[in-house]
Amino acid sequence: MGWRGFCLAGLLALASAGAARADVVEVTGFQVNLRERPSKKSAVLALLPRGERFELIARTGSWYHVRQITTGQVGYVHSSLVQVFPGVAVATAPPRPPVAVVVPAPAPPPVVVVPPAPAPAPRAAAPAPTPAPRTTYITPPPAPVAAPPPPAAEPEFRRFDFGGQFGYRWLSAAPDSAKAIFGETGDLEYGGFFSVAVNRSVFLSLSGTYFQKEGERVFLADPAGPWFRLGHPLKLRLIPVNLVVGYRFHVGSSVVPYLAIGGGATFYREESTIGGVTESTEKTEGTGIVMGGVDYVNRNLLFGIQASWSTVPNSVGVGGVSAIYGEDDLGGLSVCARLGVRF
């Protein structure tokens, strides 16, 4: 084969380099774990940012076995945190063209001209044929593969939430007494909260609110009979402080619903004025509470809505209207909006 054949073979080798096609997965979650095995208890190899793409190797249940296209690192990601794109072209680097080394042909031997014979005219000797140059191809060494970076710590752990809340509270456990004294069962309340994440899902939260309602004392002889206002002002003040343990359900990177249960204490104060003299009653009772809500997290800001049901047994019912109605609990339903920061 001459030098033209070698050049044609090199051009065909370069034209055959192309792009392989494979299934590709794209990270849709925020800081997704690349794990060593298909299990949430497996070791974390790396944290994957949103938008990074990987080649899909195989499916194992709800886990995907993937390979990083740039570094070649392999691992497992959960199927709920990525999106699959089938048959995507994965670009590969074309091989280096071979280096041609041309070896020069040896010089032709000198031509010796024999003196012509006396009879015919002298002839020049035919030149020796020049051999074709030889080409040697050298294969380049493979490029080194960079070592994968060490796994970073997960940012979800030990994160704190702090903020305020504003909403409406109903005295749902004592509706008849509330309507008789205040004319309605609910009013505005406000407060604050502080939460700490134990891990990615479990958290502890401490909250406190302030509720105040004004009415007047009434006279009631029978639960089924009418009541009469006495014209003596009455003010009710509730300050519940609760500690709860909760669980967050991670359905997306920004929207986080949760449920929590716990308890605490409620400070109760009742003031009434009779004949220009103000009398007050104060006490503290135990509280039970269950709550649920949804938070929307945008960077470090937190917006949410929460509903809770509390119970404050033995807080009323010793005397007066509540004793006649047989109501001894100042708990009830509360709905509030939350605004805070995450740090």
MARVEXZA-374943 format. One record per residue (C-alpha): residue in three letters; z, x, y. Coordinates in nm, 3 decimals, padded with zeros to 5 digits. Example, Ala and Ser with C-alpha at 12.3 -4.5 7.8 and 13.67 -1.06 7.14 Angstrom:
<sites>
{site ALA {00.780 01.230 -00.450}} {site SER {00.714 01.367 -00.106}} 
</sites>
This chain:
<sites>
{site MET {00.000 00.000 00.000}} {site GLY {-00.093 00.138 00.341}} {site TRP {00.103 00.121 00.668}} {site ARG {-00.058 -00.214 00.750}} {site GLY {00.088 -00.369 00.435}} {site PHE {00.436 -00.243 00.517}} {site CYS {00.417 -00.389 00.871}} {site LEU {00.303 -00.728 00.733}} {site ALA {00.594 -00.735 00.488}} {site GLY {00.841 -00.660 00.771}} {site LEU {00.699 -00.945 00.983}} {site LEU {00.731 -01.190 00.691}} {site ALA {01.095 -01.085 00.637}} {site LEU {01.176 -01.148 01.005}} {site ALA {01.002 -01.489 01.001}} {site SER {01.207 -01.601 00.698}} {site ALA {01.541 -01.566 00.889}} {site GLY {01.655 -01.907 01.012}} {site ALA {01.942 -02.145 01.046}} {site ALA {02.129 -02.285 00.743}} {site ARG {02.229 -02.650 00.744}} {site ALA {02.577 -02.769 00.643}} {site ASP {02.836 -03.039 00.719}} {site VAL {03.037 -02.951 01.031}} {site VAL {03.379 -03.084 01.138}} {site GLU {03.492 -03.096 01.501}} {site VAL {03.859 -03.096 01.605}} {site THR {03.952 -03.419 01.791}} {site GLY {04.332 -03.380 01.806}} {site PHE {04.543 -03.168 02.041}} {site GLN {04.659 -02.837 01.893}} {site VAL {04.572 -02.921 01.529}} {site ASN {04.729 -02.709 01.251}} {site LEU {04.502 -02.504 01.023}} {site ARG {04.707 -02.483 00.703}} {site GLU {04.690 -02.255 00.402}} {site ARG {04.690 -02.547 00.152}} {site PRO {04.624 -02.924 00.169}} {site SER {04.985 -03.019 00.244}} {site LYS {05.191 -03.082 00.558}} {site LYS {05.455 -02.846 00.413}} {site SER {05.206 -02.560 00.373}} {site ALA {05.213 -02.255 00.602}} {site VAL {05.030 -02.279 00.936}} {site LEU {04.749 -02.023 00.973}} {site ALA {04.637 -02.108 01.328}} {site LEU {04.643 -02.375 01.600}} {site LEU {04.299 -02.524 01.664}} {site PRO {04.204 -02.646 02.015}} {site ARG {04.016 -02.968 02.068}} {site GLY {03.635 -02.935 02.038}} {site GLU {03.628 -02.632 01.805}} {site ARG {03.380 -02.664 01.514}} {site PHE {03.409 -02.549 01.150}} {site GLU {03.186 -02.549 00.845}} {site LEU {03.298 -02.806 00.582}} {site ILE {03.346 -02.645 00.238}} {site ALA {03.498 -02.930 00.034}} {site ARG {03.709 -03.248 00.054}} {site THR {04.052 -03.264 -00.115}} {site GLY {04.197 -03.615 -00.080}} {site SER {04.271 -03.667 00.291}} {site TRP {04.227 -03.293 00.365}} {site TYR {03.914 -03.093 00.452}} {site HIS {03.863 -02.735 00.332}} {site VAL {03.688 -02.561 00.624}} {site ARG {03.558 -02.219 00.725}} {site GLN {03.560 -02.086 01.083}} {site ILE {03.197 -02.011 01.173}} {site THR {03.265 -01.706 01.394}} {site THR {03.541 -01.525 01.199}} {site GLY {03.501 -01.662 00.848}} {site GLN {03.867 -01.769 00.824}} {site VAL {03.927 -02.056 00.577}} {site GLY {04.198 -02.321 00.563}} {site TYR {04.274 -02.691 00.547}} {site VAL {04.290 -02.958 00.821}} {site HIS {04.386 -03.326 00.792}} {site SER {04.092 -03.567 00.801}} {site SER {04.255 -03.789 01.068}} {site LEU {04.246 -03.504 01.323}} {site VAL {03.874 -03.409 01.293}} {site GLN {03.529 -03.573 01.298}} {site VAL {03.253 -03.489 01.046}} {site PHE {02.891 -03.426 01.153}} {site PRO {02.670 -03.411 00.838}} {site GLY {02.368 -03.185 00.813}} {site VAL {02.422 -02.981 01.130}} {site ALA {02.231 -02.653 01.171}} {site VAL {02.467 -02.357 01.155}} {site ALA {02.311 -02.056 01.330}} {site THR {02.338 -01.722 01.152}} {site ALA {02.256 -01.383 01.297}} {site PRO {01.911 -01.255 01.183}} {site PRO {01.908 -00.925 00.989}} {site ARG {01.824 -00.607 01.173}} {site PRO {01.461 -00.495 01.141}} {site PRO {01.417 -00.197 00.913}} {site VAL {01.379 00.145 01.072}} {site ALA {01.056 00.311 00.980}} {site VAL {01.067 00.686 00.931}} {site VAL {00.723 00.839 00.929}} {site VAL {00.690 01.161 00.736}} {site PRO {00.395 01.366 00.869}} {site ALA {00.133 01.469 00.620}} {site PRO {00.096 01.838 00.544}} {site ALA {-00.175 02.024 00.730}} {site PRO {-00.503 02.052 00.541}} {site PRO {-00.575 02.391 00.383}} {site PRO {-00.804 02.619 00.576}} {site VAL {-01.172 02.585 00.506}} {site VAL {-01.334 02.903 00.378}} {site VAL {-01.704 02.924 00.464}} {site VAL {-01.904 03.119 00.208}} {site PRO {-02.190 03.316 00.356}} {site PRO {-02.522 03.141 00.292}} {site ALA {-02.747 03.255 00.014}} {site PRO {-03.072 03.402 00.120}} {site ALA {-03.283 03.120 -00.022}} {site PRO {-03.167 02.777 00.110}} {site ALA {-03.001 02.700 00.440}} {site PRO {-02.619 02.729 00.434}} {site ARG {-02.404 02.413 00.390}} {site ALA {-02.065 02.346 00.544}} {site ALA {-01.790 02.267 00.297}} {site ALA {-01.670 01.901 00.295}} {site PRO {-01.325 01.854 00.460}} {site ALA {-01.033 01.772 00.232}} {site PRO {-00.911 01.404 00.247}} {site THR {-00.603 01.340 00.459}} {site PRO {-00.324 01.169 00.256}} {site ALA {-00.171 00.846 00.401}} {site PRO {00.171 00.886 00.568}} {site ARG {00.474 00.776 00.369}} {site THR {00.724 00.525 00.520}} {site THR {01.092 00.517 00.419}} {site TYR {01.312 00.207 00.497}} {site ILE {01.682 00.258 00.571}} {site THR {01.921 -00.042 00.523}} {site PRO {02.182 -00.067 00.804}} {site PRO {02.550 -00.091 00.703}} {site PRO {02.712 -00.440 00.721}} {site ALA {02.889 -00.529 01.047}} {site PRO {03.271 -00.524 01.028}} {site VAL {03.452 -00.861 01.016}} {site ALA {03.728 -00.907 01.275}} {site ALA {04.076 -00.985 01.140}} {site PRO {04.199 -01.342 01.210}} {site PRO {04.461 -01.378 01.486}} {site PRO {04.822 -01.443 01.379}} {site PRO {04.932 -01.810 01.383}} {site ALA {05.105 -01.923 01.702}} {site ALA {05.417 -02.134 01.723}} {site GLU {05.368 -02.512 01.727}} {site PRO {05.414 -02.648 02.082}} {site GLU {05.530 -02.997 01.970}} {site PHE {05.877 -02.883 01.868}} {site ARG {06.173 -02.890 02.107}} {site ARG {06.000 -03.081 02.383}} {site PHE {06.201 -03.276 02.639}} {site ASP {06.133 -03.606 02.820}} {site PHE {06.313 -03.703 03.139}} {site GLY {06.253 -03.998 03.369}} {site GLY {06.348 -04.341 03.497}} {site GLN {06.298 -04.700 03.387}} {site PHE {06.280 -05.036 03.567}} {site GLY {06.264 -05.381 03.410}} {site TYR {06.423 -05.719 03.343}} {site ARG {06.727 -05.808 03.130}} {site TRP {06.814 -06.148 02.982}} {site LEU {07.167 -06.249 02.873}} {site SER {07.009 -06.393 02.562}} {site ALA {07.329 -06.390 02.351}} {site ALA {07.513 -06.616 02.604}} {site PRO {07.241 -06.840 02.753}} {site ASP {07.453 -07.149 02.820}} {site SER {07.727 -06.960 03.003}} {site ALA {07.467 -06.766 03.208}} {site LYS {07.283 -07.082 03.315}} {site ALA {07.607 -07.256 03.416}} {site ILE {07.743 -06.963 03.623}} {site PHE {07.426 -06.795 03.755}} {site GLY {07.164 -07.069 03.730}} {site GLU {06.941 -06.848 03.512}} {site THR {06.983 -06.606 03.224}} {site GLY {06.830 -06.283 03.357}} {site ASP {06.780 -06.039 03.643}} {site LEU {06.644 -05.694 03.726}} {site GLU {06.791 -05.375 03.582}} {site TYR {06.713 -05.006 03.632}} {site GLY {06.823 -04.672 03.489}} {site GLY {06.708 -04.345 03.334}} {site PHE {06.657 -04.163 03.004}} {site PHE {06.657 -03.812 02.854}} {site SER {06.497 -03.733 02.516}} {site VAL {06.468 -03.423 02.297}} {site ALA {06.227 -03.384 02.002}} {site VAL {06.394 -03.265 01.679}} {site ASN {06.048 -03.210 01.527}} {site ARG {05.700 -03.351 01.577}} {site SER {05.812 -03.708 01.495}} {site VAL {06.193 -03.743 01.510}} {site PHE {06.368 -03.751 01.848}} {site LEU {06.705 -03.825 02.011}} {site SER {06.731 -04.020 02.336}} {site LEU {07.018 -04.089 02.576}} {site SER {06.973 -04.375 02.825}} {site GLY {07.176 -04.567 03.080}} {site THR {07.101 -04.878 03.290}} {site TYR {07.262 -05.084 03.567}} {site PHE {07.262 -05.468 03.571}} {site GLN {07.428 -05.697 03.829}} {site LYS {07.424 -06.076 03.864}} {site GLU {07.596 -06.303 04.119}} {site GLY {07.696 -06.669 04.075}} {site GLU {08.005 -06.890 04.111}} {site ARG {08.277 -07.029 03.891}} {site VAL {08.228 -07.370 03.731}} {site PHE {08.447 -07.629 03.562}} {site LEU {08.353 -07.754 03.217}} {site ALA {08.562 -07.982 02.993}} {site ASP {08.325 -08.033 02.701}} {site PRO {08.026 -07.830 02.571}} {site ALA {07.813 -08.144 02.570}} {site GLY {07.931 -08.265 02.911}} {site PRO {07.826 -08.168 03.263}} {site TRP {07.973 -07.875 03.453}} {site PHE {08.086 -07.870 03.817}} {site ARG {08.064 -07.576 04.058}} {site LEU {08.395 -07.474 04.217}} {site GLY {08.249 -07.271 04.506}} {site HIS {08.430 -06.948 04.412}} {site PRO {08.187 -06.649 04.410}} {site LEU {08.163 -06.451 04.086}} {site LYS {07.988 -06.116 04.033}} {site LEU {07.905 -05.966 03.691}} {site ARG {07.821 -05.595 03.645}} {site LEU {07.705 -05.428 03.319}} {site ILE {07.645 -05.053 03.271}} {site PRO {07.535 -04.980 02.909}} {site VAL {07.500 -04.618 02.790}} {site ASN {07.332 -04.569 02.450}} {site LEU {07.232 -04.282 02.220}} {site VAL {06.952 -04.357 01.973}} {site VAL {06.754 -04.174 01.706}} {site GLY {06.386 -04.261 01.681}} {site TYR {06.056 -04.190 01.510}} {site ARG {05.720 -04.136 01.684}} {site PHE {05.397 -04.248 01.517}} {site HIS {05.115 -04.010 01.617}} {site VAL {04.808 -04.236 01.612}} {site GLY {04.628 -04.024 01.873}} {site SER {04.665 -03.728 02.103}} {site SER {04.782 -03.937 02.402}} {site VAL {04.913 -04.276 02.281}} {site VAL {05.246 -04.252 02.094}} {site PRO {05.426 -04.567 01.967}} {site TYR {05.788 -04.532 01.852}} {site LEU {06.091 -04.715 01.705}} {site ALA {06.459 -04.626 01.756}} {site ILE {06.808 -04.750 01.667}} {site GLY {07.152 -04.650 01.784}} {site GLY {07.452 -04.757 01.985}} {site GLY {07.697 -04.666 02.257}} {site ALA {07.927 -04.837 02.503}} {site THR {07.893 -05.098 02.780}} {site PHE {08.111 -05.094 03.091}} {site TYR {08.188 -05.454 03.195}} {site ARG {08.324 -05.562 03.535}} {site GLU {08.378 -05.919 03.660}} {site GLU {08.482 -05.996 04.021}} {site SER {08.573 -06.338 04.160}} {site THR {08.706 -06.445 04.499}} {site ILE {08.949 -06.739 04.523}} {site GLY {09.103 -06.828 04.860}} {site GLY {09.001 -06.497 05.014}} {site VAL {09.164 -06.295 04.733}} {site THR {08.932 -06.092 04.507}} {site GLU {09.032 -06.048 04.145}} {site SER {08.852 -05.819 03.899}} {site THR {08.846 -05.762 03.525}} {site GLU {08.720 -05.437 03.374}} {site LYS {08.676 -05.324 03.015}} {site THR {08.449 -05.122 02.789}} {site GLU {08.303 -05.254 02.464}} {site GLY {08.093 -05.099 02.188}} {site THR {07.717 -05.161 02.188}} {site GLY {07.447 -05.175 01.923}} {site ILE {07.080 -05.147 02.015}} {site VAL {06.733 -05.141 01.855}} {site MET {06.421 -05.062 02.056}} {site GLY {06.050 -04.997 02.032}} {site GLY {05.773 -04.904 02.270}} {site VAL {05.454 -04.715 02.344}} {site ASP {05.419 -04.400 02.556}} {site TYR {05.099 -04.267 02.711}} {site VAL {05.115 -03.890 02.774}} {site ASN {04.871 -03.724 03.017}} {site ARG {04.945 -03.351 03.039}} {site ASN {05.308 -03.343 03.161}} {site LEU {05.329 -03.705 03.283}} {site LEU {05.462 -03.989 03.068}} {site PHE {05.395 -04.361 03.118}} {site GLY {05.535 -04.624 02.883}} {site ILE {05.664 -04.974 02.816}} {site GLN {05.972 -05.048 02.607}} {site ALA {06.146 -05.356 02.464}} {site SER {06.502 -05.354 02.328}} {site TRP {06.765 -05.590 02.189}} {site SER {07.133 -05.509 02.242}} {site THR {07.459 -05.665 02.129}} {site VAL {07.797 -05.636 02.307}} {site PRO {08.039 -05.838 02.088}} {site ASN {08.382 -05.955 02.212}} {site SER {08.288 -05.889 02.575}} {site VAL {08.349 -06.252 02.684}} {site GLY {08.472 -06.575 02.525}} {site VAL {08.847 -06.533 02.578}} {site GLY {08.858 -06.812 02.838}} {site GLY {08.653 -07.013 03.085}} {site VAL {08.303 -07.144 03.030}} {site SER {08.210 -06.889 02.763}} {site ALA {08.510 -06.991 02.550}} {site ILE {08.409 -07.359 02.569}} {site TYR {08.049 -07.277 02.471}} {site GLY {08.171 -07.040 02.199}} {site GLU {07.974 -06.740 02.333}} {site ASP {08.134 -06.394 02.314}} {site ASP {07.838 -06.153 02.346}} {site LEU {07.673 -06.024 02.668}} {site GLY {07.381 -05.858 02.486}} {site GLY {07.022 -05.970 02.487}} {site LEU {06.657 -05.881 02.537}} {site SER {06.541 -05.618 02.784}} {site VAL {06.184 -05.517 02.877}} {site CYS {06.116 -05.222 03.106}} {site ALA {05.849 -04.979 03.224}} {site ARG {05.912 -04.603 03.192}} {site LEU {05.787 -04.315 03.405}} {site GLY {05.883 -03.954 03.335}} {site VAL {05.782 -03.594 03.276}} {site ARG {05.752 -03.389 02.957}} {site PHE {05.853 -03.022 02.963}} 
</sites>
